[in-house]
Amino acid sequence: MPKIKPDSKEEARRVARACISHNMERYGLKDEQVALKLHMATRSLRNRRDSPEKFTLEELWSAAQTLKLTPVQAASIVLGRNFTSKEIKEFILM
């Protein structure tokens, strides 16, 4: 059976999950620590990670500071896609 390409919403979710999970692992943060800094329950954080579109803007700002997201990662989460190297170069040279 042929594989079906995930829809754009699922691709955006995967990008957000990858950025969040990568930085949590990189800085050795556990769900409980991040949830405490975001002022939410651990279960709420897990739900938001499963459906990142449910993050509020305030929660995203706090998450960006807590997880030390790079500008490219933050933009990837907001736009819901990975950037190409050409786009990153243009972003840096702005």
PDB file of N, CA, C and O in Angstrom, chain B, residues numbered from 101:
ATOM      1  N   MET B 101       0.840  -1.168   0.000  1.00  0.00           N
ATOM      2  CA  MET B 101       0.000   0.000   0.000  1.00  0.00           C
ATOM      3  C   MET B 101       0.895   1.245   0.000  1.00  0.00           C
ATOM      4  O   MET B 101       1.836   1.311   0.791  1.00  0.00           O
ATOM      5  N   PRO B 102       0.633   2.218  -0.851  1.00  0.00           N
ATOM      6  CA  PRO B 102       1.495   3.398  -0.918  1.00  0.00           C
ATOM      7  C   PRO B 102       1.347   4.265   0.331  1.00  0.00           C
ATOM      8  O   PRO B 102       0.281   4.357   0.940  1.00  0.00           O
ATOM      9  N   LYS B 103       2.469   4.896   0.682  1.00  0.00           N
ATOM     10  CA  LYS B 103       2.437   5.803   1.826  1.00  0.00           C
ATOM     11  C   LYS B 103       1.797   7.116   1.403  1.00  0.00           C
ATOM     12  O   LYS B 103       2.029   7.617   0.302  1.00  0.00           O
ATOM     13  N   ILE B 104       1.000   7.653   2.288  1.00  0.00           N
ATOM     14  CA  ILE B 104       0.327   8.912   2.020  1.00  0.00           C
ATOM     15  C   ILE B 104       1.094  10.022   2.729  1.00  0.00           C
ATOM     16  O   ILE B 104       1.438   9.904   3.905  1.00  0.00           O
ATOM     17  N   LYS B 105       1.351  11.085   2.005  1.00  0.00           N
ATOM     18  CA  LYS B 105       2.044  12.225   2.583  1.00  0.00           C
ATOM     19  C   LYS B 105       1.134  12.872   3.630  1.00  0.00           C
ATOM     20  O   LYS B 105      -0.051  13.087   3.375  1.00  0.00           O
ATOM     21  N   PRO B 106       1.695  13.186   4.830  1.00  0.00           N
ATOM     22  CA  PRO B 106       0.860  13.828   5.854  1.00  0.00           C
ATOM     23  C   PRO B 106       0.395  15.207   5.395  1.00  0.00           C
ATOM     24  O   PRO B 106       1.076  15.883   4.623  1.00  0.00           O
ATOM     25  N   ASP B 107      -0.769  15.608   5.879  1.00  0.00           N
ATOM     26  CA  ASP B 107      -1.285  16.920   5.484  1.00  0.00           C
ATOM     27  C   ASP B 107      -0.446  18.036   6.109  1.00  0.00           C
ATOM     28  O   ASP B 107       0.389  17.777   6.976  1.00  0.00           O
ATOM     29  N   SER B 108      -0.664  19.257   5.676  1.00  0.00           N
ATOM     30  CA  SER B 108       0.160  20.386   6.110  1.00  0.00           C
ATOM     31  C   SER B 108       0.061  20.634   7.615  1.00  0.00           C
ATOM     32  O   SER B 108       1.039  21.050   8.237  1.00  0.00           O
ATOM     33  N   LYS B 109      -1.092  20.387   8.199  1.00  0.00           N
ATOM     34  CA  LYS B 109      -1.270  20.581   9.637  1.00  0.00           C
ATOM     35  C   LYS B 109      -0.412  19.587  10.427  1.00  0.00           C
ATOM     36  O   LYS B 109       0.209  19.949  11.427  1.00  0.00           O
ATOM     37  N   GLU B 110      -0.385  18.348   9.976  1.00  0.00           N
ATOM     38  CA  GLU B 110       0.432  17.337  10.654  1.00  0.00           C
ATOM     39  C   GLU B 110       1.916  17.638  10.480  1.00  0.00           C
ATOM     40  O   GLU B 110       2.696  17.419  11.407  1.00  0.00           O
ATOM     41  N   GLU B 111       2.318  18.131   9.325  1.00  0.00           N
ATOM     42  CA  GLU B 111       3.714  18.512   9.128  1.00  0.00           C
ATOM     43  C   GLU B 111       4.104  19.643  10.067  1.00  0.00           C
ATOM     44  O   GLU B 111       5.199  19.633  10.629  1.00  0.00           O
ATOM     45  N   ALA B 112       3.217  20.620  10.241  1.00  0.00           N
ATOM     46  CA  ALA B 112       3.476  21.736  11.161  1.00  0.00           C
ATOM     47  C   ALA B 112       3.607  21.232  12.590  1.00  0.00           C
ATOM     48  O   ALA B 112       4.466  21.695  13.340  1.00  0.00           O
ATOM     49  N   ARG B 113       2.754  20.283  12.966  1.00  0.00           N
ATOM     50  CA  ARG B 113       2.839  19.699  14.312  1.00  0.00           C
ATOM     51  C   ARG B 113       4.187  19.004  14.511  1.00  0.00           C
ATOM     52  O   ARG B 113       4.810  19.131  15.565  1.00  0.00           O
ATOM     53  N   ARG B 114       4.624  18.276  13.499  1.00  0.00           N
ATOM     54  CA  ARG B 114       5.895  17.549  13.606  1.00  0.00           C
ATOM     55  C   ARG B 114       7.070  18.494  13.772  1.00  0.00           C
ATOM     56  O   ARG B 114       7.991  18.212  14.539  1.00  0.00           O
ATOM     57  N   VAL B 115       7.047  19.619  13.057  1.00  0.00           N
ATOM     58  CA  VAL B 115       8.121  20.609  13.182  1.00  0.00           C
ATOM     59  C   VAL B 115       8.153  21.162  14.598  1.00  0.00           C
ATOM     60  O   VAL B 115       9.219  21.248  15.209  1.00  0.00           O
ATOM     61  N   ALA B 116       6.991  21.537  15.123  1.00  0.00           N
ATOM     62  CA  ALA B 116       6.922  22.098  16.478  1.00  0.00           C
ATOM     63  C   ALA B 116       7.374  21.073  17.517  1.00  0.00           C
ATOM     64  O   ALA B 116       8.154  21.393  18.413  1.00  0.00           O
ATOM     65  N   ARG B 117       6.881  19.841  17.394  1.00  0.00           N
ATOM     66  CA  ARG B 117       7.285  18.790  18.339  1.00  0.00           C
ATOM     67  C   ARG B 117       8.785  18.558  18.301  1.00  0.00           C
ATOM     68  O   ARG B 117       9.418  18.394  19.344  1.00  0.00           O
ATOM     69  N   ALA B 118       9.355  18.543  17.108  1.00  0.00           N
ATOM     70  CA  ALA B 118      10.788  18.294  16.967  1.00  0.00           C
ATOM     71  C   ALA B 118      11.615  19.399  17.625  1.00  0.00           C
ATOM     72  O   ALA B 118      12.583  19.110  18.328  1.00  0.00           O
ATOM     73  N   CYS B 119      11.245  20.646  17.405  1.00  0.00           N
ATOM     74  CA  CYS B 119      11.985  21.767  18.004  1.00  0.00           C
ATOM     75  C   CYS B 119      11.904  21.727  19.531  1.00  0.00           C
ATOM     76  O   CYS B 119      12.908  21.899  20.222  1.00  0.00           O
ATOM     77  N   ILE B 120      10.703  21.499  20.042  1.00  0.00           N
ATOM     78  CA  ILE B 120      10.513  21.465  21.490  1.00  0.00           C
ATOM     79  C   ILE B 120      11.257  20.282  22.101  1.00  0.00           C
ATOM     80  O   ILE B 120      11.987  20.449  23.078  1.00  0.00           O
ATOM     81  N   SER B 121      11.080  19.096  21.539  1.00  0.00           N
ATOM     82  CA  SER B 121      11.730  17.900  22.082  1.00  0.00           C
ATOM     83  C   SER B 121      13.244  17.996  22.011  1.00  0.00           C
ATOM     84  O   SER B 121      13.939  17.600  22.947  1.00  0.00           O
ATOM     85  N   HIS B 122      13.761  18.525  20.894  1.00  0.00           N
ATOM     86  CA  HIS B 122      15.206  18.654  20.739  1.00  0.00           C
ATOM     87  C   HIS B 122      15.800  19.540  21.825  1.00  0.00           C
ATOM     88  O   HIS B 122      16.805  19.182  22.439  1.00  0.00           O
ATOM     89  N   ASN B 123      15.187  20.687  22.063  1.00  0.00           N
ATOM     90  CA  ASN B 123      15.748  21.590  23.059  1.00  0.00           C
ATOM     91  C   ASN B 123      15.546  21.078  24.484  1.00  0.00           C
ATOM     92  O   ASN B 123      16.388  21.325  25.348  1.00  0.00           O
ATOM     93  N   MET B 124      14.463  20.381  24.742  1.00  0.00           N
ATOM     94  CA  MET B 124      14.279  19.791  26.070  1.00  0.00           C
ATOM     95  C   MET B 124      15.377  18.760  26.328  1.00  0.00           C
ATOM     96  O   MET B 124      15.948  18.710  27.417  1.00  0.00           O
ATOM     97  N   GLU B 125      15.664  17.946  25.327  1.00  0.00           N
ATOM     98  CA  GLU B 125      16.712  16.939  25.468  1.00  0.00           C
ATOM     99  C   GLU B 125      18.087  17.597  25.569  1.00  0.00           C
ATOM    100  O   GLU B 125      18.922  17.194  26.379  1.00  0.00           O
ATOM    101  N   ARG B 126      18.307  18.604  24.744  1.00  0.00           N
ATOM    102  CA  ARG B 126      19.608  19.282  24.707  1.00  0.00           C
ATOM    103  C   ARG B 126      19.967  19.904  26.055  1.00  0.00           C
ATOM    104  O   ARG B 126      21.113  19.825  26.496  1.00  0.00           O
ATOM    105  N   TYR B 127      18.984  20.520  26.705  1.00  0.00           N
ATOM    106  CA  TYR B 127      19.240  21.187  27.980  1.00  0.00           C
ATOM    107  C   TYR B 127      18.858  20.326  29.188  1.00  0.00           C
ATOM    108  O   TYR B 127      18.897  20.801  30.323  1.00  0.00           O
ATOM    109  N   GLY B 128      18.495  19.076  28.951  1.00  0.00           N
ATOM    110  CA  GLY B 128      18.199  18.149  30.033  1.00  0.00           C
ATOM    111  C   GLY B 128      16.979  18.538  30.852  1.00  0.00           C
ATOM    112  O   GLY B 128      16.959  18.349  32.069  1.00  0.00           O
ATOM    113  N   LEU B 129      15.969  19.075  30.196  1.00  0.00           N
ATOM    114  CA  LEU B 129      14.754  19.499  30.891  1.00  0.00           C
ATOM    115  C   LEU B 129      13.698  18.408  30.829  1.00  0.00           C
ATOM    116  O   LEU B 129      13.529  17.754  29.800  1.00  0.00           O
ATOM    117  N   LYS B 130      13.002  18.220  31.916  1.00  0.00           N
ATOM    118  CA  LYS B 130      11.910  17.255  31.979  1.00  0.00           C
ATOM    119  C   LYS B 130      10.585  18.001  31.844  1.00  0.00           C
ATOM    120  O   LYS B 130      10.520  19.216  32.027  1.00  0.00           O
ATOM    121  N   ASP B 131       9.537  17.256  31.523  1.00  0.00           N
ATOM    122  CA  ASP B 131       8.208  17.857  31.356  1.00  0.00           C
ATOM    123  C   ASP B 131       7.803  18.667  32.585  1.00  0.00           C
ATOM    124  O   ASP B 131       7.244  19.756  32.457  1.00  0.00           O
ATOM    125  N   GLU B 132       8.085  18.139  33.767  1.00  0.00           N
ATOM    126  CA  GLU B 132       7.685  18.808  35.004  1.00  0.00           C
ATOM    127  C   GLU B 132       8.355  20.173  35.141  1.00  0.00           C
ATOM    128  O   GLU B 132       7.718  21.142  35.554  1.00  0.00           O
ATOM    129  N   GLN B 133       9.644  20.246  34.794  1.00  0.00           N
ATOM    130  CA  GLN B 133      10.376  21.507  34.901  1.00  0.00           C
ATOM    131  C   GLN B 133       9.843  22.542  33.920  1.00  0.00           C
ATOM    132  O   GLN B 133       9.649  23.704  34.280  1.00  0.00           O
ATOM    133  N   VAL B 134       9.611  22.127  32.703  1.00  0.00           N
ATOM    134  CA  VAL B 134       9.111  23.050  31.683  1.00  0.00           C
ATOM    135  C   VAL B 134       7.701  23.500  32.036  1.00  0.00           C
ATOM    136  O   VAL B 134       7.385  24.684  31.918  1.00  0.00           O
ATOM    137  N   ALA B 135       6.853  22.580  32.466  1.00  0.00           N
ATOM    138  CA  ALA B 135       5.479  22.927  32.836  1.00  0.00           C
ATOM    139  C   ALA B 135       5.470  23.938  33.980  1.00  0.00           C
ATOM    140  O   ALA B 135       4.660  24.865  33.980  1.00  0.00           O
ATOM    141  N   LEU B 136       6.354  23.767  34.944  1.00  0.00           N
ATOM    142  CA  LEU B 136       6.432  24.700  36.066  1.00  0.00           C
ATOM    143  C   LEU B 136       6.801  26.095  35.581  1.00  0.00           C
ATOM    144  O   LEU B 136       6.222  27.083  36.034  1.00  0.00           O
ATOM    145  N   LYS B 137       7.760  26.185  34.664  1.00  0.00           N
ATOM    146  CA  LYS B 137       8.181  27.492  34.150  1.00  0.00           C
ATOM    147  C   LYS B 137       7.122  28.126  33.254  1.00  0.00           C
ATOM    148  O   LYS B 137       7.064  29.350  33.133  1.00  0.00           O
ATOM    149  N   LEU B 138       6.288  27.306  32.628  1.00  0.00           N
ATOM    150  CA  LEU B 138       5.225  27.827  31.776  1.00  0.00           C
ATOM    151  C   LEU B 138       3.934  28.063  32.556  1.00  0.00           C
ATOM    152  O   LEU B 138       2.933  28.498  31.987  1.00  0.00           O
ATOM    153  N   HIS B 139       3.957  27.779  33.848  1.00  0.00           N
ATOM    154  CA  HIS B 139       2.799  27.967  34.736  1.00  0.00           C
ATOM    155  C   HIS B 139       1.594  27.160  34.267  1.00  0.00           C
ATOM    156  O   HIS B 139       0.487  27.682  34.131  1.00  0.00           O
ATOM    157  N   MET B 140       1.837  25.874  34.023  1.00  0.00           N
ATOM    158  CA  MET B 140       0.749  24.976  33.627  1.00  0.00           C
ATOM    159  C   MET B 140       0.996  23.596  34.230  1.00  0.00           C
ATOM    160  O   MET B 140       2.093  23.297  34.703  1.00  0.00           O
ATOM    161  N   ALA B 141      -0.016  22.786  34.204  1.00  0.00           N
ATOM    162  CA  ALA B 141       0.109  21.413  34.690  1.00  0.00           C
ATOM    163  C   ALA B 141       0.919  20.593  33.690  1.00  0.00           C
ATOM    164  O   ALA B 141       0.943  20.887  32.495  1.00  0.00           O
ATOM    165  N   THR B 142       1.575  19.564  34.203  1.00  0.00           N
ATOM    166  CA  THR B 142       2.380  18.699  33.340  1.00  0.00           C
ATOM    167  C   THR B 142       1.515  18.067  32.252  1.00  0.00           C
ATOM    168  O   THR B 142       1.941  17.950  31.103  1.00  0.00           O
ATOM    169  N   ARG B 143       0.331  17.670  32.609  1.00  0.00           N
ATOM    170  CA  ARG B 143      -0.586  17.058  31.632  1.00  0.00           C
ATOM    171  C   ARG B 143      -0.944  18.054  30.529  1.00  0.00           C
ATOM    172  O   ARG B 143      -1.048  17.681  29.361  1.00  0.00           O
ATOM    173  N   SER B 144      -1.132  19.323  30.902  1.00  0.00           N
ATOM    174  CA  SER B 144      -1.440  20.350  29.903  1.00  0.00           C
ATOM    175  C   SER B 144      -0.288  20.521  28.926  1.00  0.00           C
ATOM    176  O   SER B 144      -0.504  20.689  27.726  1.00  0.00           O
ATOM    177  N   LEU B 145       0.937  20.479  29.441  1.00  0.00           N
ATOM    178  CA  LEU B 145       2.108  20.590  28.568  1.00  0.00           C
ATOM    179  C   LEU B 145       2.153  19.429  27.583  1.00  0.00           C
ATOM    180  O   LEU B 145       2.418  19.625  26.397  1.00  0.00           O
ATOM    181  N   ARG B 146       1.894  18.227  28.073  1.00  0.00           N
ATOM    182  CA  ARG B 146       1.890  17.062  27.181  1.00  0.00           C
ATOM    183  C   ARG B 146       0.814  17.187  26.107  1.00  0.00           C
ATOM    184  O   ARG B 146       1.045  16.845  24.947  1.00  0.00           O
ATOM    185  N   ASN B 147      -0.364  17.677  26.495  1.00  0.00           N
ATOM    186  CA  ASN B 147      -1.440  17.883  25.515  1.00  0.00           C
ATOM    187  C   ASN B 147      -1.038  18.914  24.474  1.00  0.00           C
ATOM    188  O   ASN B 147      -1.313  18.741  23.286  1.00  0.00           O
ATOM    189  N   ARG B 148      -0.382  19.995  24.916  1.00  0.00           N
ATOM    190  CA  ARG B 148       0.054  21.040  23.986  1.00  0.00           C
ATOM    191  C   ARG B 148       1.135  20.507  23.046  1.00  0.00           C
ATOM    192  O   ARG B 148       1.182  20.887  21.876  1.00  0.00           O
ATOM    193  N   ARG B 149       2.000  19.632  23.550  1.00  0.00           N
ATOM    194  CA  ARG B 149       3.031  19.053  22.687  1.00  0.00           C
ATOM    195  C   ARG B 149       2.410  18.126  21.648  1.00  0.00           C
ATOM    196  O   ARG B 149       2.913  18.025  20.529  1.00  0.00           O
ATOM    197  N   ASP B 150       1.331  17.455  22.003  1.00  0.00           N
ATOM    198  CA  ASP B 150       0.633  16.599  21.036  1.00  0.00           C
ATOM    199  C   ASP B 150      -0.082  17.430  19.972  1.00  0.00           C
ATOM    200  O   ASP B 150      -0.136  17.042  18.805  1.00  0.00           O
ATOM    201  N   SER B 151      -0.624  18.567  20.381  1.00  0.00           N
ATOM    202  CA  SER B 151      -1.330  19.479  19.462  1.00  0.00           C
ATOM    203  C   SER B 151      -0.756  20.884  19.653  1.00  0.00           C
ATOM    204  O   SER B 151      -1.377  21.712  20.318  1.00  0.00           O
ATOM    205  N   PRO B 152       0.410  21.167  19.086  1.00  0.00           N
ATOM    206  CA  PRO B 152       1.092  22.442  19.327  1.00  0.00           C
ATOM    207  C   PRO B 152       0.300  23.675  18.898  1.00  0.00           C
ATOM    208  O   PRO B 152       0.584  24.776  19.370  1.00  0.00           O
ATOM    209  N   GLU B 153      -0.678  23.515  18.022  1.00  0.00           N
ATOM    210  CA  GLU B 153      -1.462  24.678  17.604  1.00  0.00           C
ATOM    211  C   GLU B 153      -2.306  25.238  18.742  1.00  0.00           C
ATOM    212  O   GLU B 153      -2.838  26.342  18.634  1.00  0.00           O
ATOM    213  N   LYS B 154      -2.430  24.491  19.827  1.00  0.00           N
ATOM    214  CA  LYS B 154      -3.215  24.945  20.977  1.00  0.00           C
ATOM    215  C   LYS B 154      -2.411  25.813  21.948  1.00  0.00           C
ATOM    216  O   LYS B 154      -2.974  26.347  22.903  1.00  0.00           O
ATOM    217  N   PHE B 155      -1.097  25.962  21.716  1.00  0.00           N
ATOM    218  CA  PHE B 155      -0.301  26.869  22.531  1.00  0.00           C
ATOM    219  C   PHE B 155      -0.821  28.290  22.330  1.00  0.00           C
ATOM    220  O   PHE B 155      -1.127  28.689  21.207  1.00  0.00           O
ATOM    221  N   THR B 156      -0.920  29.052  23.418  1.00  0.00           N
ATOM    222  CA  THR B 156      -1.235  30.467  23.278  1.00  0.00           C
ATOM    223  C   THR B 156       0.062  31.208  22.962  1.00  0.00           C
ATOM    224  O   THR B 156       1.152  30.660  23.126  1.00  0.00           O
ATOM    225  N   LEU B 157      -0.057  32.426  22.519  1.00  0.00           N
ATOM    226  CA  LEU B 157       1.126  33.211  22.191  1.00  0.00           C
ATOM    227  C   LEU B 157       1.982  33.439  23.437  1.00  0.00           C
ATOM    228  O   LEU B 157       3.209  33.378  23.368  1.00  0.00           O
ATOM    229  N   GLU B 158       1.349  33.697  24.553  1.00  0.00           N
ATOM    230  CA  GLU B 158       2.084  33.893  25.807  1.00  0.00           C
ATOM    231  C   GLU B 158       2.848  32.620  26.194  1.00  0.00           C
ATOM    232  O   GLU B 158       3.991  32.695  26.646  1.00  0.00           O
ATOM    233  N   GLU B 159       2.224  31.470  26.019  1.00  0.00           N
ATOM    234  CA  GLU B 159       2.893  30.207  26.317  1.00  0.00           C
ATOM    235  C   GLU B 159       4.069  29.976  25.376  1.00  0.00           C
ATOM    236  O   GLU B 159       5.112  29.476  25.797  1.00  0.00           O
ATOM    237  N   LEU B 160       3.905  30.338  24.100  1.00  0.00           N
ATOM    238  CA  LEU B 160       5.011  30.196  23.150  1.00  0.00           C
ATOM    239  C   LEU B 160       6.179  31.102  23.509  1.00  0.00           C
ATOM    240  O   LEU B 160       7.335  30.695  23.400  1.00  0.00           O
ATOM    241  N   TRP B 161       5.887  32.329  23.936  1.00  0.00           N
ATOM    242  CA  TRP B 161       6.954  33.236  24.357  1.00  0.00           C
ATOM    243  C   TRP B 161       7.716  32.653  25.544  1.00  0.00           C
ATOM    244  O   TRP B 161       8.947  32.658  25.570  1.00  0.00           O
ATOM    245  N   SER B 162       6.969  32.153  26.522  1.00  0.00           N
ATOM    246  CA  SER B 162       7.605  31.549  27.701  1.00  0.00           C
ATOM    247  C   SER B 162       8.399  30.310  27.317  1.00  0.00           C
ATOM    248  O   SER B 162       9.502  30.093  27.817  1.00  0.00           O
ATOM    249  N   ALA B 163       7.839  29.503  26.430  1.00  0.00           N
ATOM    250  CA  ALA B 163       8.528  28.285  25.990  1.00  0.00           C
ATOM    251  C   ALA B 163       9.812  28.635  25.250  1.00  0.00           C
ATOM    252  O   ALA B 163      10.832  27.967  25.426  1.00  0.00           O
ATOM    253  N   ALA B 164       9.770  29.671  24.430  1.00  0.00           N
ATOM    254  CA  ALA B 164      10.961  30.079  23.679  1.00  0.00           C
ATOM    255  C   ALA B 164      12.082  30.491  24.628  1.00  0.00           C
ATOM    256  O   ALA B 164      13.245  30.168  24.387  1.00  0.00           O
ATOM    257  N   GLN B 165      11.749  31.190  25.688  1.00  0.00           N
ATOM    258  CA  GLN B 165      12.759  31.599  26.668  1.00  0.00           C
ATOM    259  C   GLN B 165      13.232  30.415  27.497  1.00  0.00           C
ATOM    260  O   GLN B 165      14.430  30.257  27.730  1.00  0.00           O
ATOM    261  N   THR B 166      12.310  29.592  27.938  1.00  0.00           N
ATOM    262  CA  THR B 166      12.650  28.443  28.783  1.00  0.00           C
ATOM    263  C   THR B 166      13.493  27.427  28.028  1.00  0.00           C
ATOM    264  O   THR B 166      14.473  26.909  28.563  1.00  0.00           O
ATOM    265  N   LEU B 167      13.117  27.142  26.790  1.00  0.00           N
ATOM    266  CA  LEU B 167      13.807  26.127  25.997  1.00  0.00           C
ATOM    267  C   LEU B 167      14.970  26.695  25.193  1.00  0.00           C
ATOM    268  O   LEU B 167      15.677  25.954  24.510  1.00  0.00           O
ATOM    269  N   LYS B 168      15.169  28.015  25.274  1.00  0.00           N
ATOM    270  CA  LYS B 168      16.253  28.703  24.568  1.00  0.00           C
ATOM    271  C   LYS B 168      16.208  28.388  23.070  1.00  0.00           C
ATOM    272  O   LYS B 168      17.200  27.972  22.472  1.00  0.00           O
ATOM    273  N   LEU B 169      15.031  28.598  22.487  1.00  0.00           N
ATOM    274  CA  LEU B 169      14.862  28.359  21.058  1.00  0.00           C
ATOM    275  C   LEU B 169      15.659  29.388  20.258  1.00  0.00           C
ATOM    276  O   LEU B 169      15.722  30.561  20.624  1.00  0.00           O
ATOM    277  N   THR B 170      16.254  28.939  19.181  1.00  0.00           N
ATOM    278  CA  THR B 170      16.942  29.859  18.280  1.00  0.00           C
ATOM    279  C   THR B 170      15.877  30.618  17.485  1.00  0.00           C
ATOM    280  O   THR B 170      14.733  30.171  17.409  1.00  0.00           O
ATOM    281  N   PRO B 171      16.240  31.760  16.893  1.00  0.00           N
ATOM    282  CA  PRO B 171      15.256  32.467  16.067  1.00  0.00           C
ATOM    283  C   PRO B 171      14.712  31.615  14.922  1.00  0.00           C
ATOM    284  O   PRO B 171      13.537  31.727  14.570  1.00  0.00           O
ATOM    285  N   VAL B 172      15.547  30.779  14.349  1.00  0.00           N
ATOM    286  CA  VAL B 172      15.083  29.916  13.254  1.00  0.00           C
ATOM    287  C   VAL B 172      14.097  28.877  13.778  1.00  0.00           C
ATOM    288  O   VAL B 172      13.095  28.595  13.120  1.00  0.00           O
ATOM    289  N   GLN B 173      14.364  28.299  14.955  1.00  0.00           N
ATOM    290  CA  GLN B 173      13.434  27.328  15.535  1.00  0.00           C
ATOM    291  C   GLN B 173      12.103  27.996  15.865  1.00  0.00           C
ATOM    292  O   GLN B 173      11.038  27.446  15.585  1.00  0.00           O
ATOM    293  N   ALA B 174      12.170  29.179  16.458  1.00  0.00           N
ATOM    294  CA  ALA B 174      10.942  29.891  16.818  1.00  0.00           C
ATOM    295  C   ALA B 174      10.124  30.207  15.567  1.00  0.00           C
ATOM    296  O   ALA B 174       8.906  30.030  15.554  1.00  0.00           O
ATOM    297  N   ALA B 175      10.792  30.670  14.528  1.00  0.00           N
ATOM    298  CA  ALA B 175      10.087  30.962  13.278  1.00  0.00           C
ATOM    299  C   ALA B 175       9.514  29.688  12.658  1.00  0.00           C
ATOM    300  O   ALA B 175       8.419  29.708  12.096  1.00  0.00           O
ATOM    301  N   SER B 176      10.242  28.596  12.759  1.00  0.00           N
ATOM    302  CA  SER B 176       9.759  27.317  12.227  1.00  0.00           C
ATOM    303  C   SER B 176       8.487  26.877  12.935  1.00  0.00           C
ATOM    304  O   SER B 176       7.561  26.371  12.300  1.00  0.00           O
ATOM    305  N   ILE B 177       8.440  27.069  14.252  1.00  0.00           N
ATOM    306  CA  ILE B 177       7.251  26.687  15.014  1.00  0.00           C
ATOM    307  C   ILE B 177       6.066  27.554  14.600  1.00  0.00           C
ATOM    308  O   ILE B 177       4.971  27.047  14.355  1.00  0.00           O
ATOM    309  N   VAL B 178       6.294  28.859  14.525  1.00  0.00           N
ATOM    310  CA  VAL B 178       5.204  29.768  14.199  1.00  0.00           C
ATOM    311  C   VAL B 178       4.699  29.541  12.775  1.00  0.00           C
ATOM    312  O   VAL B 178       3.491  29.541  12.539  1.00  0.00           O
ATOM    313  N   LEU B 179       5.616  29.348  11.828  1.00  0.00           N
ATOM    314  CA  LEU B 179       5.209  29.149  10.438  1.00  0.00           C
ATOM    315  C   LEU B 179       4.827  27.705  10.129  1.00  0.00           C
ATOM    316  O   LEU B 179       4.165  27.431   9.128  1.00  0.00           O
ATOM    317  N   GLY B 180       5.250  26.785  10.994  1.00  0.00           N
ATOM    318  CA  GLY B 180       4.869  25.388  10.814  1.00  0.00           C
ATOM    319  C   GLY B 180       5.607  24.655   9.719  1.00  0.00           C
ATOM    320  O   GLY B 180       5.079  23.713   9.127  1.00  0.00           O
ATOM    321  N   ARG B 181       6.831  25.084   9.444  1.00  0.00           N
ATOM    322  CA  ARG B 181       7.624  24.378   8.440  1.00  0.00           C
ATOM    323  C   ARG B 181       9.099  24.636   8.694  1.00  0.00           C
ATOM    324  O   ARG B 181       9.470  25.605   9.356  1.00  0.00           O
ATOM    325  N   ASN B 182       9.933  23.754   8.157  1.00  0.00           N
ATOM    326  CA  ASN B 182      11.373  23.951   8.241  1.00  0.00           C
ATOM    327  C   ASN B 182      11.801  24.972   7.207  1.00  0.00           C
ATOM    328  O   ASN B 182      11.170  25.132   6.163  1.00  0.00           O
ATOM    329  N   PHE B 183      12.883  25.655   7.518  1.00  0.00           N
ATOM    330  CA  PHE B 183      13.423  26.631   6.587  1.00  0.00           C
ATOM    331  C   PHE B 183      14.500  25.994   5.729  1.00  0.00           C
ATOM    332  O   PHE B 183      15.212  25.096   6.176  1.00  0.00           O
ATOM    333  N   THR B 184      14.614  26.459   4.507  1.00  0.00           N
ATOM    334  CA  THR B 184      15.701  26.018   3.645  1.00  0.00           C
ATOM    335  C   THR B 184      16.942  26.823   3.992  1.00  0.00           C
ATOM    336  O   THR B 184      16.845  27.867   4.638  1.00  0.00           O
ATOM    337  N   SER B 185      18.099  26.351   3.571  1.00  0.00           N
ATOM    338  CA  SER B 185      19.337  27.073   3.860  1.00  0.00           C
ATOM    339  C   SER B 185      19.328  28.454   3.203  1.00  0.00           C
ATOM    340  O   SER B 185      19.884  29.402   3.757  1.00  0.00           O
ATOM    341  N   LYS B 186      18.714  28.577   2.049  1.00  0.00           N
ATOM    342  CA  LYS B 186      18.609  29.873   1.377  1.00  0.00           C
ATOM    343  C   LYS B 186      17.789  30.847   2.219  1.00  0.00           C
ATOM    344  O   LYS B 186      18.166  32.009   2.367  1.00  0.00           O
ATOM    345  N   GLU B 187      16.673  30.380   2.769  1.00  0.00           N
ATOM    346  CA  GLU B 187      15.831  31.235   3.608  1.00  0.00           C
ATOM    347  C   GLU B 187      16.552  31.648   4.876  1.00  0.00           C
ATOM    348  O   GLU B 187      16.393  32.777   5.339  1.00  0.00           O
ATOM    349  N   ILE B 188      17.345  30.746   5.445  1.00  0.00           N
ATOM    350  CA  ILE B 188      18.103  31.070   6.656  1.00  0.00           C
ATOM    351  C   ILE B 188      19.133  32.142   6.351  1.00  0.00           C
ATOM    352  O   ILE B 188      19.309  33.074   7.135  1.00  0.00           O
ATOM    353  N   LYS B 189      19.811  32.021   5.226  1.00  0.00           N
ATOM    354  CA  LYS B 189      20.796  33.035   4.840  1.00  0.00           C
ATOM    355  C   LYS B 189      20.120  34.392   4.661  1.00  0.00           C
ATOM    356  O   LYS B 189      20.638  35.409   5.122  1.00  0.00           O
ATOM    357  N   GLU B 190      18.979  34.411   4.000  1.00  0.00           N
ATOM    358  CA  GLU B 190      18.247  35.655   3.817  1.00  0.00           C
ATOM    359  C   GLU B 190      17.802  36.231   5.157  1.00  0.00           C
ATOM    360  O   GLU B 190      17.843  37.444   5.361  1.00  0.00           O
ATOM    361  N   PHE B 191      17.376  35.358   6.068  1.00  0.00           N
ATOM    362  CA  PHE B 191      16.947  35.781   7.394  1.00  0.00           C
ATOM    363  C   PHE B 191      18.091  36.430   8.147  1.00  0.00           C
ATOM    364  O   PHE B 191      17.901  37.454   8.804  1.00  0.00           O
ATOM    365  N   ILE B 192      19.273  35.848   8.058  1.00  0.00           N
ATOM    366  CA  ILE B 192      20.439  36.367   8.762  1.00  0.00           C
ATOM    367  C   ILE B 192      20.871  37.707   8.168  1.00  0.00           C
ATOM    368  O   ILE B 192      21.277  38.610   8.899  1.00  0.00           O
ATOM    369  N   LEU B 193      20.785  37.835   6.865  1.00  0.00           N
ATOM    370  CA  LEU B 193      21.266  39.043   6.188  1.00  0.00           C
ATOM    371  C   LEU B 193      20.274  40.195   6.208  1.00  0.00           C
ATOM    372  O   LEU B 193      20.587  41.278   5.712  1.00  0.00           O
ATOM    373  N   MET B 194      19.098  39.994   6.763  1.00  0.00           N
ATOM    374  CA  MET B 194      18.076  41.063   6.804  1.00  0.00           C
ATOM    375  C   MET B 194      18.575  42.253   7.573  1.00  0.00           C
ATOM    376  O   MET B 194      17.857  43.243   7.712  1.00  0.00           O
TER     377      MET B 194
END
